[in-house]
Amino acid sequence: MAAAEEAALSYAEAQARLVAVSDALDAKEAAVRAREAQEGATQSLRRPDVDVEAQLLEYQMSVELPLGPLAPIGEHFGLPDPLKFQQRKTGRRPIATATLPLYSGGKIPAAQAGARAQVEEAEADWAQSRDDQLLMLAKTYYGQILAAKAFAIRRDVLAGLERHVRDATKLEREGFISRAQRLQAEVARDEAAREVERARSGLATADMVLAGLLRLPEGVRPVSPLAVDSSALEPAQAFVTMAMGEHPQLERFDSLSRQAAAGVELQKSELRPNVYAFGQYNFDRSHSLLTDPDWSVGVGVRYKLIGGKGRRQMVEAAEHNVRGAEAGRREAETQIRIGVTKYWNEAESARRRFALYDSAIASAQENLRLQQLSYRAQLATSLDVVDAELGLGRAQTERAQAAYDYISALADLLHAAGQIEALPEYLSHADRVIS
């Protein structure tokens, strides 16, 4: 794949792209929209229910009409007492019925509160998923940079050892060193070549993972460098305070607590009566039964005396759900505090460790220069040069690893504090850059 085809992205740009293209976040977004629609449906619970019903009836009606005081007259005309009528016919009944809740025992507000809390839970799940995705991106993006840096260092070490092999071959021909020293140089060069291939494979894997994560099959070229802020981080307690106010996991437990509280009210409403108003209108009175009114309005009260489920036990179960959600939040707070402290210590350790490599690399470079001069003057062996070359490469690799460890621990810290989206801002203050 040509480098020109790769998308050059800063970390902030990569972060914005991930939020835009992540299928996992799309799924969470759909869940939020579904919960919002469900919540919207509960807003009309206080409105009347209006049903239109049409029936086609085949019926038979039998009626007995007592004559009462007219019985003697009826008897004179041969009429039985009571008069009996029977009718069989086909009819239709178009009826509209309206029911309006007046008092639900708390069921409606509980359902509305529960639906709102479910929206908040879905939003917290989305935020948590976003934070998890951004944490993965941070480690993948800067991991790719680390892999590229390791590959470049391995190539430089290999190039240095190849030069050393050429020098050793020339000195062997001139009789200044033994064949064993030349072989030592070749063995070290071959091992360096294998390390280059391992680094190349690691870089190819890192490229593929980052490109897949950002949905860029042409590849991604990160342009934000590995960098470390020489200034100390804010105290760990500052990050704990951030977490206690904004962490998605805590917001999720808060929403679960509100759902559980709404569930308690919902179960308690089963112990209370329901009061409702109703009305009915018959659009075709020509086919009405004698007992069918033309229209009717009224107020009704409904109360369940006995049900299949123990209603008080259901209230008790809902109250246990409240206590469970509250306990879950307390446990989450504890784990967040532990995580923030752990990652803060790791970030600070990596920052201090990174600073120590400046002198180590300077010493390794000077040692390599002196060993090369000494080797040409026959004052050092081939193994001394090889060790110096490998020592410089190791110091450079460890310095890059320390920078990555700092960024990784900082990302973990911000993730634990619910602030992972602020990573680009924190890294913008980094003043120690690995070019």
KETORZA-136129 format. One record per residue (C-alpha): x, y, z; residue number from 1; residue in three letters. Coordinates in Angstrom, 2 decimals, always signed. Layout:
{{X, Y, Z}, NUM, ALA}
...
END
This chain:
{{+0.00, +0.00, +0.00}, 1, MET}
{{+1.50, +3.32, -1.02}, 2, ALA}
{{+2.15, +5.80, +1.76}, 3, ALA}
{{+0.45, +8.48, -0.33}, 4, ALA}
{{-2.81, +6.57, -0.02}, 5, GLU}
{{-2.73, +6.53, +3.78}, 6, GLU}
{{-4.89, +8.96, +5.73}, 7, ALA}
{{-2.74, +11.25, +7.84}, 8, ALA}
{{-4.62, +11.81, +11.12}, 9, LEU}
{{-3.76, +13.52, +14.37}, 10, SER}
{{-4.98, +11.76, +17.47}, 11, TYR}
{{-7.77, +14.33, +17.95}, 12, ALA}
{{-8.91, +13.70, +14.36}, 13, GLU}
{{-8.75, +9.95, +14.88}, 14, ALA}
{{-10.80, +10.30, +18.05}, 15, GLN}
{{-13.50, +12.30, +16.26}, 16, ALA}
{{-13.56, +9.81, +13.40}, 17, ARG}
{{-13.93, +6.82, +15.70}, 18, LEU}
{{-16.99, +8.35, +17.38}, 19, VAL}
{{-18.47, +8.98, +13.93}, 20, ALA}
{{-17.86, +5.54, +12.38}, 21, VAL}
{{-18.02, +3.09, +15.29}, 22, SER}
{{-20.71, +0.46, +14.77}, 23, ASP}
{{-20.65, -0.30, +18.50}, 24, ALA}
{{-21.59, +3.31, +19.23}, 25, LEU}
{{-24.24, +3.21, +16.51}, 26, ASP}
{{-25.82, +0.24, +18.29}, 27, ALA}
{{-25.78, +2.10, +21.61}, 28, LYS}
{{-27.19, +5.20, +19.91}, 29, GLU}
{{-30.06, +3.14, +18.53}, 30, ALA}
{{-30.76, +1.86, +22.05}, 31, ALA}
{{-30.91, +5.45, +23.32}, 32, VAL}
{{-33.35, +6.44, +20.58}, 33, ARG}
{{-35.52, +3.41, +21.34}, 34, ALA}
{{-35.67, +4.32, +25.03}, 35, ARG}
{{-36.48, +7.93, +24.16}, 36, GLU}
{{-39.36, +6.76, +21.99}, 37, ALA}
{{-40.61, +4.58, +24.84}, 38, GLN}
{{-40.39, +7.52, +27.21}, 39, GLU}
{{-42.32, +9.66, +24.74}, 40, GLY}
{{-45.04, +7.03, +24.68}, 41, ALA}
{{-45.54, +7.38, +28.46}, 42, THR}
{{-46.22, +11.13, +28.20}, 43, GLN}
{{-49.72, +10.45, +26.88}, 44, SER}
{{-50.76, +8.07, +29.66}, 45, LEU}
{{-53.06, +10.71, +31.17}, 46, ARG}
{{-54.94, +11.18, +27.92}, 47, ARG}
{{-58.21, +9.33, +27.31}, 48, PRO}
{{-58.31, +6.02, +25.51}, 49, ASP}
{{-60.88, +6.14, +22.71}, 50, VAL}
{{-61.90, +2.86, +21.08}, 51, ASP}
{{-64.19, +2.40, +18.10}, 52, VAL}
{{-65.80, -1.03, +17.92}, 53, GLU}
{{-68.04, -2.50, +15.22}, 54, ALA}
{{-69.86, -5.77, +15.78}, 55, GLN}
{{-71.99, -7.83, +13.42}, 56, LEU}
{{-74.45, -9.82, +15.53}, 57, LEU}
{{-76.74, -12.75, +14.92}, 58, GLU}
{{-78.96, -12.77, +17.98}, 59, TYR}
{{-82.25, -13.95, +19.43}, 60, GLN}
{{-84.15, -11.91, +22.01}, 61, MET}
{{-86.93, -13.22, +24.27}, 62, SER}
{{-89.02, -10.73, +26.23}, 63, VAL}
{{-91.78, -11.27, +28.81}, 64, GLU}
{{-94.09, -8.32, +29.42}, 65, LEU}
{{-96.36, -8.58, +32.48}, 66, PRO}
{{-99.83, -7.01, +31.97}, 67, LEU}
{{-100.17, -6.03, +35.59}, 68, GLY}
{{-103.47, -4.19, +36.20}, 69, PRO}
{{-104.42, -4.80, +32.55}, 70, LEU}
{{-104.47, -8.55, +33.06}, 71, ALA}
{{-108.34, -8.80, +33.32}, 72, PRO}
{{-108.71, -6.87, +30.08}, 73, ILE}
{{-106.08, -9.02, +28.41}, 74, GLY}
{{-107.83, -12.13, +29.60}, 75, GLU}
{{-111.10, -10.84, +28.07}, 76, HIS}
{{-109.31, -10.59, +24.71}, 77, PHE}
{{-107.55, -13.90, +25.14}, 78, GLY}
{{-104.12, -12.43, +25.84}, 79, LEU}
{{-101.82, -14.43, +28.11}, 80, PRO}
{{-100.17, -12.87, +31.12}, 81, ASP}
{{-97.33, -12.22, +30.75}, 82, PRO}
{{-97.01, -11.45, +27.08}, 83, LEU}
{{-94.11, -13.30, +25.50}, 84, LYS}
{{-92.13, -12.01, +22.51}, 85, PHE}
{{-89.24, -13.63, +20.71}, 86, GLN}
{{-87.13, -12.06, +17.96}, 87, GLN}
{{-84.25, -13.44, +15.96}, 88, ARG}
{{-82.33, -11.19, +13.59}, 89, LYS}
{{-78.97, -9.96, +12.34}, 90, THR}
{{-77.73, -6.56, +13.51}, 91, GLY}
{{-74.71, -4.33, +13.76}, 92, ARG}
{{-73.34, -2.34, +16.67}, 93, ARG}
{{-70.90, +0.53, +15.90}, 94, PRO}
{{-69.88, +1.89, +19.33}, 95, ILE}
{{-67.29, +4.45, +20.50}, 96, ALA}
{{-65.94, +4.13, +24.04}, 97, THR}
{{-63.72, +6.64, +25.86}, 98, ALA}
{{-61.92, +6.03, +29.16}, 99, THR}
{{-60.01, +8.74, +31.04}, 100, LEU}
{{-57.81, +7.92, +34.05}, 101, PRO}
{{-58.51, +10.24, +36.98}, 102, LEU}
{{-56.39, +8.56, +39.65}, 103, TYR}
{{-53.98, +5.72, +38.94}, 104, SER}
{{-52.67, +5.14, +42.45}, 105, GLY}
{{-49.27, +6.49, +41.35}, 106, GLY}
{{-48.89, +4.07, +38.45}, 107, LYS}
{{-48.67, +6.74, +35.71}, 108, ILE}
{{-46.01, +8.97, +37.32}, 109, PRO}
{{-44.03, +5.85, +38.28}, 110, ALA}
{{-44.14, +4.58, +34.70}, 111, ALA}
{{-43.03, +7.98, +33.40}, 112, GLN}
{{-40.18, +8.23, +35.93}, 113, ALA}
{{-39.06, +4.69, +35.13}, 114, GLY}
{{-39.07, +5.39, +31.40}, 115, ALA}
{{-36.99, +8.54, +31.90}, 116, ARG}
{{-34.51, +6.61, +34.04}, 117, ALA}
{{-34.24, +4.00, +31.29}, 118, GLN}
{{-33.28, +6.75, +28.83}, 119, VAL}
{{-30.61, +7.91, +31.27}, 120, GLU}
{{-29.34, +4.33, +31.60}, 121, GLU}
{{-29.08, +4.00, +27.81}, 122, ALA}
{{-27.24, +7.34, +27.60}, 123, GLU}
{{-24.82, +6.20, +30.31}, 124, ALA}
{{-24.26, +2.94, +28.42}, 125, ASP}
{{-23.51, +4.95, +25.27}, 126, TRP}
{{-21.05, +7.16, +27.16}, 127, ALA}
{{-19.36, +4.13, +28.73}, 128, GLN}
{{-19.08, +2.43, +25.34}, 129, SER}
{{-17.65, +5.62, +23.85}, 130, ARG}
{{-15.06, +5.84, +26.63}, 131, ASP}
{{-14.10, +2.18, +26.15}, 132, ASP}
{{-13.73, +2.72, +22.41}, 133, GLN}
{{-11.60, +5.84, +22.91}, 134, LEU}
{{-9.37, +4.03, +25.39}, 135, LEU}
{{-8.83, +1.26, +22.84}, 136, MET}
{{-8.09, +3.88, +20.18}, 137, LEU}
{{-5.49, +5.62, +22.37}, 138, ALA}
{{-3.61, +2.39, +22.96}, 139, LYS}
{{-3.92, +1.36, +19.30}, 140, THR}
{{-2.97, +4.75, +17.81}, 141, TYR}
{{+0.09, +5.29, +19.99}, 142, TYR}
{{+0.88, +1.57, +19.91}, 143, GLY}
{{+1.21, +1.90, +16.13}, 144, GLN}
{{+3.61, +4.83, +16.63}, 145, ILE}
{{+5.61, +2.77, +19.12}, 146, LEU}
{{+5.75, -0.14, +16.68}, 147, ALA}
{{+6.96, +2.20, +13.90}, 148, ALA}
{{+9.59, +3.66, +16.22}, 149, LYS}
{{+10.77, +0.20, +17.29}, 150, ALA}
{{+11.02, -0.83, +13.64}, 151, PHE}
{{+13.08, +2.27, +12.81}, 152, ALA}
{{+15.42, +1.67, +15.77}, 153, ILE}
{{+15.87, -1.98, +14.78}, 154, ARG}
{{+16.73, -0.94, +11.23}, 155, ARG}
{{+19.28, +1.57, +12.53}, 156, ASP}
{{+20.85, -1.10, +14.73}, 157, VAL}
{{+20.98, -3.49, +11.78}, 158, LEU}
{{+22.56, -0.80, +9.59}, 159, ALA}
{{+25.17, -0.12, +12.28}, 160, GLY}
{{+25.99, -3.80, +12.64}, 161, LEU}
{{+26.25, -4.21, +8.88}, 162, GLU}
{{+28.81, -1.40, +8.83}, 163, ARG}
{{+30.61, -3.14, +11.65}, 164, HIS}
{{+30.65, -6.43, +9.69}, 165, VAL}
{{+32.16, -4.63, +6.68}, 166, ARG}
{{+34.82, -3.09, +8.91}, 167, ASP}
{{+35.51, -6.45, +10.55}, 168, ALA}
{{+35.82, -8.19, +7.17}, 169, THR}
{{+38.30, -5.56, +5.99}, 170, LYS}
{{+40.36, -5.77, +9.19}, 171, LEU}
{{+40.38, -9.58, +9.00}, 172, GLU}
{{+41.76, -9.47, +5.46}, 173, ARG}
{{+44.49, -7.10, +6.64}, 174, GLU}
{{+45.30, -9.44, +9.53}, 175, GLY}
{{+44.40, -7.07, +12.31}, 176, PHE}
{{+41.61, -9.20, +13.86}, 177, ILE}
{{+40.85, -12.89, +14.07}, 178, SER}
{{+38.18, -14.79, +12.15}, 179, ARG}
{{+36.32, -15.33, +15.45}, 180, ALA}
{{+35.82, -11.59, +15.91}, 181, GLN}
{{+34.48, -11.25, +12.39}, 182, ARG}
{{+32.06, -14.14, +13.07}, 183, LEU}
{{+30.92, -12.45, +16.26}, 184, GLN}
{{+29.96, -9.40, +14.23}, 185, ALA}
{{+28.08, -11.52, +11.68}, 186, GLU}
{{+26.16, -13.42, +14.37}, 187, VAL}
{{+25.07, -10.12, +15.94}, 188, ALA}
{{+24.08, -8.75, +12.53}, 189, ARG}
{{+21.97, -11.82, +11.73}, 190, ASP}
{{+20.19, -11.58, +15.07}, 191, GLU}
{{+19.53, -7.89, +14.39}, 192, ALA}
{{+18.07, -8.82, +10.99}, 193, ALA}
{{+15.65, -11.23, +12.69}, 194, ARG}
{{+14.67, -8.50, +15.14}, 195, GLU}
{{+13.95, -6.20, +12.19}, 196, VAL}
{{+11.61, -8.78, +10.68}, 197, GLU}
{{+9.81, -9.23, +14.00}, 198, ARG}
{{+9.44, -5.46, +14.30}, 199, ALA}
{{+8.20, -5.27, +10.70}, 200, ARG}
{{+5.54, -7.88, +11.42}, 201, SER}
{{+4.49, -6.07, +14.60}, 202, GLY}
{{+4.18, -2.80, +12.70}, 203, LEU}
{{+2.08, -4.43, +9.96}, 204, ALA}
{{-0.29, -5.81, +12.60}, 205, THR}
{{-0.53, -2.42, +14.34}, 206, ALA}
{{-1.26, -0.76, +10.98}, 207, ASP}
{{-4.03, -3.24, +10.23}, 208, MET}
{{-5.67, -2.89, +13.66}, 209, VAL}
{{-5.66, +0.91, +13.56}, 210, LEU}
{{-6.98, +1.01, +9.98}, 211, ALA}
{{-9.77, -1.42, +10.89}, 212, GLY}
{{-10.71, +0.49, +14.01}, 213, LEU}
{{-11.07, +3.73, +12.05}, 214, LEU}
{{-12.69, +2.05, +9.02}, 215, ARG}
{{-9.90, +3.25, +6.71}, 216, LEU}
{{-8.82, +0.28, +4.61}, 217, PRO}
{{-6.25, +2.40, +2.80}, 218, GLU}
{{-4.33, +2.74, +6.06}, 219, GLY}
{{-3.67, +5.40, +8.67}, 220, VAL}
{{-0.52, +7.47, +9.18}, 221, ARG}
{{-0.53, +8.89, +12.73}, 222, PRO}
{{+0.95, +12.37, +12.89}, 223, VAL}
{{+0.70, +12.96, +16.65}, 224, SER}
{{+4.06, +11.92, +18.17}, 225, PRO}
{{+4.90, +10.02, +21.30}, 226, LEU}
{{+5.33, +12.79, +23.86}, 227, ALA}
{{+5.55, +13.29, +27.61}, 228, VAL}
{{+4.67, +16.28, +29.75}, 229, ASP}
{{+7.64, +17.07, +31.98}, 230, SER}
{{+5.29, +18.70, +34.50}, 231, SER}
{{+3.66, +16.55, +37.14}, 232, ALA}
{{+0.01, +15.63, +36.82}, 233, LEU}
{{-2.70, +17.13, +38.98}, 234, GLU}
{{-3.06, +15.32, +42.32}, 235, PRO}
{{-4.84, +11.99, +42.14}, 236, ALA}
{{-7.68, +13.36, +44.27}, 237, GLN}
{{-8.51, +15.86, +41.51}, 238, ALA}
{{-9.14, +12.97, +39.14}, 239, PHE}
{{-11.20, +11.16, +41.79}, 240, VAL}
{{-13.36, +14.28, +42.14}, 241, THR}
{{-13.87, +14.37, +38.35}, 242, MET}
{{-14.88, +10.72, +38.37}, 243, ALA}
{{-17.37, +11.11, +41.20}, 244, MET}
{{-19.14, +13.84, +39.24}, 245, GLY}
{{-19.15, +12.55, +35.68}, 246, GLU}
{{-18.22, +8.88, +35.37}, 247, HIS}
{{-20.70, +7.04, +33.09}, 248, PRO}
{{-20.68, +3.99, +35.32}, 249, GLN}
{{-21.86, +6.03, +38.29}, 250, LEU}
{{-24.48, +7.74, +36.13}, 251, GLU}
{{-25.68, +4.30, +35.08}, 252, ARG}
{{-26.08, +3.19, +38.70}, 253, PHE}
{{-27.92, +6.44, +39.48}, 254, ASP}
{{-30.35, +5.68, +36.66}, 255, SER}
{{-30.78, +2.12, +37.94}, 256, LEU}
{{-31.58, +3.52, +41.39}, 257, SER}
{{-34.22, +5.80, +39.89}, 258, ARG}
{{-35.67, +2.88, +37.93}, 259, GLN}
{{-35.79, +0.80, +41.09}, 260, ALA}
{{-37.48, +3.64, +43.01}, 261, ALA}
{{-40.04, +3.96, +40.21}, 262, ALA}
{{-40.53, +0.20, +40.42}, 263, GLY}
{{-41.36, +0.52, +44.12}, 264, VAL}
{{-44.01, +3.15, +43.37}, 265, GLU}
{{-45.34, +1.03, +40.52}, 266, LEU}
{{-45.79, -1.96, +42.82}, 267, GLN}
{{-47.35, +0.19, +45.54}, 268, LYS}
{{-49.88, +1.46, +43.02}, 269, SER}
{{-51.20, -2.11, +42.81}, 270, GLU}
{{-52.36, -1.70, +46.43}, 271, LEU}
{{-54.41, +1.40, +45.62}, 272, ARG}
{{-57.69, +1.89, +43.74}, 273, PRO}
{{-57.95, +3.30, +40.24}, 274, ASN}
{{-60.54, +5.96, +39.44}, 275, VAL}
{{-61.58, +6.64, +35.87}, 276, TYR}
{{-64.21, +8.44, +33.84}, 277, ALA}
{{-65.85, +6.76, +30.88}, 278, PHE}
{{-68.28, +7.45, +28.08}, 279, GLY}
{{-69.94, +5.36, +25.34}, 280, GLN}
{{-71.96, +6.27, +22.26}, 281, TYR}
{{-73.97, +3.97, +19.97}, 282, ASN}
{{-73.95, +5.17, +16.34}, 283, PHE}
{{-76.70, +2.80, +15.11}, 284, ASP}
{{-79.64, +2.71, +17.48}, 285, ARG}
{{-81.95, +0.95, +15.02}, 286, SER}
{{-80.24, -2.34, +15.79}, 287, HIS}
{{-79.80, -1.75, +19.51}, 288, SER}
{{-80.88, -4.27, +22.06}, 289, LEU}
{{-83.43, -3.18, +24.60}, 290, LEU}
{{-80.72, -3.13, +27.23}, 291, THR}
{{-78.30, -1.03, +25.14}, 292, ASP}
{{-78.23, +2.69, +25.99}, 293, PRO}
{{-77.94, +5.27, +23.24}, 294, ASP}
{{-75.10, +6.84, +25.17}, 295, TRP}
{{-73.69, +6.74, +28.66}, 296, SER}
{{-71.15, +8.60, +30.81}, 297, VAL}
{{-69.94, +7.90, +34.29}, 298, GLY}
{{-67.15, +7.50, +36.81}, 299, VAL}
{{-65.77, +4.13, +37.89}, 300, GLY}
{{-63.55, +2.82, +40.67}, 301, VAL}
{{-61.55, -0.34, +40.27}, 302, ARG}
{{-59.74, -2.10, +43.11}, 303, TYR}
{{-58.16, -5.52, +43.00}, 304, LYS}
{{-59.04, -7.50, +46.09}, 305, LEU}
{{-57.15, -10.69, +45.29}, 306, ILE}
{{-54.53, -11.29, +42.63}, 307, GLY}
{{-52.36, -14.16, +41.49}, 308, GLY}
{{-49.18, -12.43, +42.72}, 309, LYS}
{{-48.47, -11.32, +46.27}, 310, GLY}
{{-48.56, -7.56, +45.88}, 311, ARG}
{{-46.79, -6.75, +49.13}, 312, ARG}
{{-44.05, -9.22, +48.30}, 313, GLN}
{{-43.63, -7.47, +44.94}, 314, MET}
{{-43.19, -4.16, +46.77}, 315, VAL}
{{-40.58, -5.78, +48.99}, 316, GLU}
{{-38.76, -7.16, +45.95}, 317, ALA}
{{-38.72, -3.70, +44.35}, 318, ALA}
{{-37.28, -2.19, +47.54}, 319, GLU}
{{-34.49, -4.78, +47.46}, 320, HIS}
{{-33.73, -3.66, +43.90}, 321, ASN}
{{-33.24, -0.12, +45.22}, 322, VAL}
{{-30.80, -1.32, +47.86}, 323, ARG}
{{-28.98, -3.41, +45.26}, 324, GLY}
{{-28.52, -0.42, +42.94}, 325, ALA}
{{-27.25, +1.73, +45.81}, 326, GLU}
{{-24.77, -0.97, +46.85}, 327, ALA}
{{-23.62, -1.31, +43.25}, 328, GLY}
{{-22.90, +2.41, +43.09}, 329, ARG}
{{-20.86, +2.30, +46.31}, 330, ARG}
{{-18.81, -0.59, +44.92}, 331, GLU}
{{-18.29, +1.29, +41.65}, 332, ALA}
{{-17.07, +4.34, +43.58}, 333, GLU}
{{-14.55, +2.17, +45.44}, 334, THR}
{{-13.26, +0.56, +42.25}, 335, GLN}
{{-12.98, +3.96, +40.53}, 336, ILE}
{{-10.94, +5.38, +43.41}, 337, ARG}
{{-8.63, +2.36, +43.30}, 338, ILE}
{{-8.28, +2.59, +39.51}, 339, GLY}
{{-7.60, +6.33, +39.52}, 340, VAL}
{{-4.89, +5.98, +42.16}, 341, THR}
{{-3.28, +3.02, +40.38}, 342, LYS}
{{-3.16, +4.66, +36.96}, 343, TYR}
{{-2.05, +8.01, +38.39}, 344, TRP}
{{+0.94, +6.28, +40.00}, 345, ASN}
{{+1.72, +4.45, +36.74}, 346, GLU}
{{+1.57, +7.65, +34.70}, 347, ALA}
{{+3.81, +9.53, +37.11}, 348, GLU}
{{+6.26, +6.61, +37.22}, 349, SER}
{{+6.47, +6.50, +33.42}, 350, ALA}
{{+6.94, +10.27, +33.28}, 351, ARG}
{{+9.85, +10.18, +35.71}, 352, ARG}
{{+11.33, +7.10, +34.06}, 353, ARG}
{{+11.22, +8.81, +30.66}, 354, PHE}
{{+13.26, +11.75, +31.96}, 355, ALA}
{{+16.06, +9.41, +33.06}, 356, LEU}
{{+16.64, +8.14, +29.52}, 357, TYR}
{{+18.09, +11.43, +28.27}, 358, ASP}
{{+21.40, +10.84, +30.00}, 359, SER}
{{+21.24, +7.09, +29.30}, 360, ALA}
{{+20.95, +7.66, +25.53}, 361, ILE}
{{+23.69, +10.30, +25.55}, 362, ALA}
{{+25.99, +7.89, +27.40}, 363, SER}
{{+25.11, +5.03, +25.03}, 364, ALA}
{{+25.86, +7.17, +21.96}, 365, GLN}
{{+29.20, +8.26, +23.37}, 366, GLU}
{{+30.05, +4.70, +24.37}, 367, ASN}
{{+29.33, +3.46, +20.84}, 368, LEU}
{{+31.52, +6.17, +19.34}, 369, ARG}
{{+34.42, +5.34, +21.67}, 370, LEU}
{{+34.08, +1.58, +21.13}, 371, GLN}
{{+34.16, +2.04, +17.36}, 372, GLN}
{{+37.30, +4.18, +17.59}, 373, LEU}
{{+38.90, +1.74, +20.01}, 374, SER}
{{+38.04, -1.19, +17.75}, 375, TYR}
{{+39.73, +0.44, +14.78}, 376, ARG}
{{+42.76, +1.11, +16.98}, 377, ALA}
{{+42.73, -2.55, +18.17}, 378, GLN}
{{+41.95, -1.46, +21.72}, 379, LEU}
{{+38.46, -3.07, +21.80}, 380, ALA}
{{+36.97, -6.29, +20.51}, 381, THR}
{{+34.18, -6.84, +18.04}, 382, SER}
{{+31.96, -7.91, +20.91}, 383, LEU}
{{+32.50, -4.53, +22.59}, 384, ASP}
{{+31.22, -2.73, +19.51}, 385, VAL}
{{+28.26, -5.08, +19.19}, 386, VAL}
{{+27.33, -4.56, +22.84}, 387, ASP}
{{+27.58, -0.79, +22.44}, 388, ALA}
{{+25.42, -0.85, +19.28}, 389, GLU}
{{+22.78, -3.01, +20.95}, 390, LEU}
{{+22.94, -0.93, +24.12}, 391, GLY}
{{+22.12, +2.25, +22.21}, 392, LEU}
{{+19.21, +0.57, +20.42}, 393, GLY}
{{+17.92, -0.82, +23.72}, 394, ARG}
{{+18.06, +2.60, +25.41}, 395, ALA}
{{+16.23, +4.24, +22.49}, 396, GLN}
{{+13.58, +1.51, +22.49}, 397, THR}
{{+13.08, +1.71, +26.25}, 398, GLU}
{{+12.75, +5.49, +26.04}, 399, ARG}
{{+10.04, +5.16, +23.39}, 400, ALA}
{{+8.38, +2.47, +25.51}, 401, GLN}
{{+8.42, +4.80, +28.53}, 402, ALA}
{{+6.71, +7.51, +26.46}, 403, ALA}
{{+4.08, +5.00, +25.33}, 404, TYR}
{{+3.64, +3.77, +28.92}, 405, ASP}
{{+3.03, +7.36, +30.00}, 406, TYR}
{{+0.36, +7.93, +27.35}, 407, ILE}
{{-1.21, +4.54, +28.01}, 408, SER}
{{-1.35, +5.12, +31.77}, 409, ALA}
{{-2.67, +8.67, +31.21}, 410, LEU}
{{-5.40, +7.24, +28.98}, 411, ALA}
{{-6.25, +4.65, +31.64}, 412, ASP}
{{-6.32, +7.40, +34.27}, 413, LEU}
{{-8.63, +9.64, +32.25}, 414, LEU}
{{-10.83, +6.65, +31.41}, 415, HIS}
{{-11.11, +5.78, +35.10}, 416, ALA}
{{-12.01, +9.41, +35.80}, 417, ALA}
{{-14.62, +9.53, +33.02}, 418, GLY}
{{-12.53, +12.08, +31.08}, 419, GLN}
{{-10.95, +10.02, +28.28}, 420, ILE}
{{-12.23, +12.40, +25.59}, 421, GLU}
{{-9.89, +15.05, +27.10}, 422, ALA}
{{-6.74, +13.05, +26.26}, 423, LEU}
{{-5.85, +15.26, +23.24}, 424, PRO}
{{-5.96, +18.33, +25.47}, 425, GLU}
{{-3.68, +16.74, +28.06}, 426, TYR}
{{-1.20, +15.61, +25.40}, 427, LEU}
{{-1.18, +19.08, +23.83}, 428, SER}
{{+0.84, +20.21, +26.87}, 429, HIS}
{{+3.48, +17.49, +26.39}, 430, ALA}
{{+6.84, +19.19, +25.89}, 431, ASP}
{{+9.14, +16.17, +25.56}, 432, ARG}
{{+8.58, +14.78, +22.05}, 433, VAL}
{{+10.16, +11.71, +20.46}, 434, ILE}
{{+10.78, +12.60, +16.84}, 435, SER}
END
